[in-house]
Amino acid sequence: MATERVVIVGAGIGGLTSAIELAARGLEVTVLERAGAPGGKMREVQVGKAPLDAGPTVLTMRWVFEAICEAAGSSLAAEVDLEQAEVLARHAWSASERLDLFADLERSADAIAAFSGPAERQRFLAFSEDARAIYRTLKEPFISATRPSPVGLVRRVGPGGLGGLINIKPFATMWSALGEHFRDPRLRQLFGRYATYCGSSPYAAPATLMLVAHVEQDGVWLVKGGMHQLAQVFAGLAQRLGATFRYQAEVSEITLERGRVDGVTLANGERIPADAVIINGDTNAVASGLFGKRVSRAVPATPPPERSLSAITWNLVAKAEGFPLSRHTVFFSGDYQAEFDDILKHQRIPRAPTVYICAQDRDAHDGPAPEGPERLLCLVNAPAIGDTHSFNRSEIEQCAQSTFGLLERCGLHIQQDPAHAQVTTPTVFEQLFPATGGALYGRASHGWMASFSRPGARTKIPGLYLAGGSTHPGPGVPMAALSGRLAAASLTADRVSTKR
C-alpha cells in the first residue's frame, strides 16, 4: 500500500516540520495534539495578561528553518520576524565578575582578554576554531544524516576525514577537553554549560558538544513575539499547504493490521485511519506503552539513570533592578561539580544551582531596561524524577532561596509578586510530557556512544516513524526540526519503494 494518509501525533517543532514537508508533497496530513496549541516544549504560559515563553528562548542554525520554509514554497523572512542578537549572553559569578560573549568573535576575544588576560584570549580563539572544526566535521555525515552508526559515520567521512573524526576527541569528556583549552576555571564553567543545552553534564558528555559554541557564534536569533510564535507560524504554514490540525485530541493507541500501522484511536474512542503515523513525542512514551502495547516494541526504553536533565522554572512578571540583565544572562554556581553531583548522583535539587534568566522584554542590542515590571523566565537544572517524586512546597521554597539568593549576591534584585508568578517543576513537566520523569531532552548525552543510542526516524514497525528531541539528531529546536525533516524524508522514500 502506498502511503497517502499520514497522522502526526504531537505538534512540537518536529511534528510541525514533518507536517509542512509532507503536505507540500501532496499527502493527506492530520496533526493530533493533546494540548490546546502547537509547540510542544516550545510552549507559552500566561502570567496575568502577559504571554511568556516557557521553553526554548533562542533560534540557532537558521539554515534549518530556511530550508523548511523553502520546501513549502515560502521563505523564513516572509514567515517570521527575526532579529540577530548582538550579545549572545551575559555571564556573572559575583557582583564584580561579569563577562559578555558577542556575535562578533573578536569582540568576545577582547572581552575575555579583559576578564582573564591576553593568554586566555588566544586560547579562546583556538577553542573557537576547534568548535568550528567539530561542527563542520559532523554537520553532513552525522547531524543531517539518517541515524548513523559509528561505522557508518566513518564510511561517510571517508579515509580523508578520519583525521577530523579523531581530532574532535569523541572519547574525551567535555570538561577534560576544556581543561586543555582554558586555564581560568570560570571559562571552563562558561563553555561547559553548553552540555546542559543537551540536558547533560559537562563532566560526562563527550567533547564533541563543544560544537554548540560554534552554533551560537554562527548566529543567535530572537523571534519577535517569542519562540512560541515560531510554532504558530509553522502550524499556519502547514495548514496553508492542506494539513489538518486537531487540538485537545489525545491519542490512546496506534493500531496495526498484519503488523503494519493502519491508524490511531483517540482517548474518546474515535478511530482515524492512516497509512503511516509519525510520533512527535518522547520515545519513552512509546516504549512504556502509552500508545498501546503492540507498538511499545518499536523503540527501546530509556532507563531512569540515563535520562537527561529536568528543570525548575519561574515565569515572572516583575521589576528587576541592580544588575544589568541582557536578553540572556547566566549566574554561575560557586561549585559546578557539586551541582551536577546533586542532580545526577544524589537525585536532588542542587543546593547551589546555576541560574539562567531570559529577560524577554530586553532587545537584541542590549538596550536600556524596560520601565516597570518585565517578563522573566528563571531556570535551574533539576533531576528528572517527576514520575517518582512529587516536589513539595518546602523543597521549592528552599530552591527559590538558593536561586534568588545567588541573584542577590550578584547584585540583581527581583521584586516578586506571587500573583504574577508561575512555577514549573519536574513533576509538572512529567504531566506535560508523560513517561519522561520531566526529562526535557530525552536521553542524556553521556559517553561517546550516547549520540548513537538515540532512535532514528524509522522503527521496527512498518509505517511507524519518530520525530522530536529524543530521536536523532538530538534535542534543541533546530535538531528537533531536523528530526522532523528526516522522518518526512524516510516516510517519502519508503512510500516510493512501496509503490515500486
N, C-alpha and C positions, 0 to 999 in steps of 0.2 A: 504494500500500500504506500503510495506517495504521500508525503506529509503536506497537508493543506491547512488543517485546523490546529493551531497551537495555543495552548493555555500556559500563561506565565503566572506562577504563584509568587507574589511579592512584587511590590513596586518600588524597591530600592533602586539605586543607580544601575546595578547590574541588570535587573529586570527591565528597567526603562530603556536601557541601551539595546537589549535583545528585542524589545517591542518595536523600537524605531527601525532597526535593521531588517527585521523580518517583515514588518508591514510595508517597508519600502520595496521589498521583493515580491509583494503581492500576496502574501499569505494572510489567512484569516486569524487575527491575533486577539485573544481575550486576556486581559490582565486582571487577576483577582488579588485584592489587598484587604487584609483583615482590619487595618487601621482606617481612619476616615480621610486620609490624604496620602499622596505619594511621598517617597523619600526614604522610607526605612529608617536607618540610623541618621540620615540627613534630615532630621525632624525639626519641627518648630514648636515652641511652647508659648503660651500666653501668660504673662505676668502682669496682672492688672489688665490694661488695654494694650500693652506693648508686646509685639511678637519678637521672640528671641530665638536665635539658633541654639539648638541643644545637642548638636552633634559636631560633625566636621565644620571647620571655620575658614578654610582656605582652599583654593583651587590651584593645583600644580599640574605639570605635564599637559600644558594647554593643547598640544598637538593631538592628544587622545580625543578631546571633545570637538576639536575642529574636524577630525575625520568622521566622527559620528554625525555631525550636522551636515557634512558634505554628502554622506551616504543617503541622507534624507532629502537632498536637493536644496539645502539651505547653507547657512554659514553661522559659525559661532557668534560673530559680531552682530549678525542680524537678529539673533535669538536672545542673547544675554548681554547685559551692560556690565563690562568688566573694567577694573582699574588695577594697574600693577602697583604692588606695594613697594615703596621706596625703602622703608625699614622692614627687613624680614622679621625681626623680633628683637625685643629689648630683654636683657638678662640682668638679674641682680642677685647678689649674695649677702649684701647688707646695705645699709643706707648710704655707704660711701663706695661700694664696689658695684659698678654698673658698666655693661658692655652692650653695644648695639651691633648687629650684623645688618649689612645693607645689600640691596640689589646690585650695587656696584662692587665688584670684588676688591678693587684697590682701596676703596673707601673702608671696607671691612678690615683689610690688612692694616691700614693705618690706625684704625680703632684698636686693633689687637696690639699693635706696637705701643700705643699709648697706655694700654691696660696692662700688658705683660712684658713689654720690652721688644727691641728690634729682632732678637733671635727668634722669638715666637712668631713674629710676622713672617719670616721666611719659612718657618715650619708650617704655618697656616697655608701659605701658597703651595707648598709641596703636598700637604694634605688635600687641598682642593683639587690639585692635578690628579692625585691618586683616586679621589672620589669620582672625578670625571671619567677616568680610565675604566673604573669598575662599571660605571653606568654604560659606557659605550660598549664594553665587552659583553654585557648581559642584555642590552636592550632588545636586539633582534633574536638571538638564539634562545633566550630564556623568557624575558618579560612579555614579549609579543608572540611567543610560540605556544602551541597547544601542549600543555603539561609535559615538559621534557624530563627525562631521567638523567642521572649523571653521565651515563654512557651516551645517551642521545645528545646531551649538551656538548660533549667532546666532539661528537661527529659533526654537529652543526658548525662549530667554530673552525673545524679542520685543523690539520697539523700546524699551520701557520699561526693559529690562535691559541695554541696550548700554552705558550709563554704568558699570554694575557690572563688565562684562567689561573695559572699558578701565581701570578702577581697580585691577584685580587684576594689572596690569603683566605681561602674558604675554610681552612681548618683552624684559624686563629680566632679568638673571641674579639669582639669589637673593643672591649676595654683594654686588652693587651696591645692591640694594634694602635689604639690611641696613645698608649704609653710610649710607643716608639716615635710617635709624631710630636707630642707636646710634653714640655716639662712642667708647665703650670697646671696643677690638678684641676683648677677651675675650668680650663679649656677642655680637659678630658671630660669633665662633667657636662659641659655645654654640648659638645658634639656626641657624647654618649647618649644624650637624651633622644637622639634620633631613633634609637632602638625602640623607644616607647611608642613611636608612630606605628609600629607593627605589634604593639602590645607585648613587648618583650623586654628583658633585662639586658643592659649592655655588658653585663658580666657573663652572660650565657649565649647571647646572639652572635652570629658569625660576623667577621669584619666586613663582609660584603655589604652590610647595611649602611656602611659609610656612604654608599651611593646616594642616600637620601640628602646628604649635604649638597651634592651637585644638583639634585632635583629642585631643591629650594633656590639654589644660586641661579638656576636656569629660569626662574620666574615664579613669584607668588602672586596670585591674582585674587582680588576681592570682588565678590558678586554683589552688585547693587541690589539691596533688598534682602541680603542674607543668602546663605548657601541653600536654604530650603527653596529659594526662588528658582535655582537651577533644576531641582526636581520638578517643580510646577511647569517650568518651560519645557522640559523633556517629555513630560506626560502630555502636554498640549501638542508637541510636535508629533508624538506617536499617534495621537487622536486625529490629527490632520491627515495622517497617512492611512487612516482607516482602522486603527486599533480601538478596541472597546475596553473601557475601564469600569470595574465594579468595586466600589469600596465597601468596607464593613462586610466583606464576603470571605469568611474563614473556610479554608479547605480542610476537611477532616480525613480524606482518603484519596489516594491516587489509585485508580482501578486498572487492572490488567486483563487482557484477553489473550490466551495462548502465550503467556509470558511477555506480551508487549503492552505498552501503555495504550489505553483506549479511552481515558477520560479522568475526570475528578468528581468527587462528591463533596458538597458543601456541608457545613455543620447543620444547616436547616434541612438537610435531606435532598436538596436539589442536585441533580446529576448533569454534568456538562461534558458531552463527548469531545474527544480530542485525538488527533493522530500523534501528537507529541506534547510533552509537558516540560517546561523549564522551571526548576525550583530556584528562586532567588531568595534564599534564606540560609541560615547556618546549617552546615552539613550534619551537625549533630542532631538537629531536629528530624532529619530523615533517618539517621541511624538509630535513634531512640524510638522510632515507631510512631511519631506524631502524624505521619501521613499514611499510616497503615503498615501492618507487619510485612506485607508482601513486598514492599519496596525498601524495607529497612536494611536489606542486604546490599543495597546499591552502593553504599559507601561505608567505610569503617568508622566506628565511633571514636571520638576524641576523649581519652581518659581525663578525668578532672585535673591530675597533676600537669597535664600538657596544655591546659587552657591558657589563653593569653590573659593580659591584664583586664580588669574591670575598672570602674571609677566611681567616685562620689563627686557630684557636681552641684553647684549652686547657681541657679539662674536668678539674677537680681536686677532690680531697677533701684539704683542707689547713688548717692553722692559720693564721689571718690576724690580725696584731697591729699596733698602732700607729694607723694611720689608721682613723677610724670609718666603715667601709663602711655604706652604705644598701643597700636591696634592689637598686637600680640606681645605679651610680657610673661617671662618665666622667672619665678623666685625660687632659688635653689636651696634645698635642704643642706644642713651642715654635715651630714653623714650619709652620703649616697648609698654606700654598701648596705648600711643598716636599713635604709628604706626598702630596698629590694629583698633583703633577708626577711623583713617583717611580712611583706606581701607574699613571697613565694615559698619561703621555708616555714614561717610561723602562721601563714594564712590569717593575717590580721591587718587591720588598717594601720598604715605606718604611723609610728609615734611622732616622727618629724618629716612630714611629706614635702616634696617639691610641689609648687603651686603654679598652674598655668591660668592666665586670665586673658580672655578675649574681650576687649572693650569695643563693642560692635558699633558704637557711635563715633569712634575715632576714625579719621580718614587715612588714606594710603600714604600721605606725605608728612605724617607726624605733626599735624596742625594743632591749634590750641584745643584744650579740653572743652567739651560742651558745658554750657551753663546749666546748673541744676542737676537732677538725677540722670544717670545714664544707664544703658543696658550692659550688663556684665555677665559673662559666663566664667565661673571659677571652677577649676577641676584639679583633683588629686587622684593619683592611681590607687587602686584597691584590689584585693583578691577576688577572683571570680568564684565566689561561694554563695551566690544569691539563691541557689536552689536548696542549700542545706543549712543556711544560717540567715535568720531574719535580723537585720541590723536594728538595734533598739535605739531609743531616744538618747540614752546615756552615751552610747558609742558615737553617735552622730554629733552630739554636743562636744564630746572630747575631741573629735576630729576637727570640728569647727574652731575650737580654741587653738589647736595646733596650727591650723591653716591660717586663720586670720591673725594669730599671734605673730607668725612669720612676716606677714604683710606689714603689721605694725612696726616690727623691728627694722624693716626696710624703708619705713617712712610713709607707707600707704595707709590712709585712714578711710575706711568704708563705713558710711552711716547706714546701717541696715534697718529695714522695716520688715518685720515678719509678714506683713500683708502684701509685700511686693518681693517675695522670695519663693523659689520652688527648689526643693532638694530632691535629687535622684540618687539612689543607692544601687549596689549590685542586685539587691532583691527586686527593685523596680525594673532594672534592665532585664532580669530574668523573666519578669512578667511580660515585658515588651517583646523580648526575643527568646522564646522558650527553649529549654534544653541546653542553654549556654552557661548557666550559673551567673550570667551577667557579663561573660567574656565578650569584649567588643571587637575582637579581631580574629576570631576562630582559634586555630592552634597557634601557640607561641612559636616564634622563630628561634628556637634554642637548639644549637648544634648544626653542623654543616648539612645534615640530611633533612632538616625541618622543611626547607622550601620545596623539597621533592616529595614530601609527605602529604601535601595538600592535594585533594582530588582535582582532576581536570574536569572539563565540561561533560565529557561522555561518562556514562555509568555502565554497570553490568546489565542493566535492563534496557532493551531496545525502546527507543522513543522517549527515554528519560534523560534530561540534561540538567546541569548545575551551573549556577552563576552566583556571584557575591564574593564578599571579602574573605570567606572561609575556604574558597576554592583558589586554584591557580589563576593569576599570578600572585594573589595575596591581598591584604587589607589596604584600606585607603581609598579615597574617591576615584582617582584615576585607575588604580589597579582593579577595583571592582567594576568600573566601566569597561575595562579591557576584558574582564571575565565574561561580561555580557556579550561583547563582540565575538569572543571565542565560542560561546555557547551558540550564538546565531550562526556562525560560520560552520561549526560542527554539524548542527542540525541541517543546514542547507546542503552540505556535502553528502550527508547520509541520505537526504531526500533524493538527490540526483542519482546516487548509487542505487537506491531502491527502485527508482523509475527504470534504470537500465536493466 
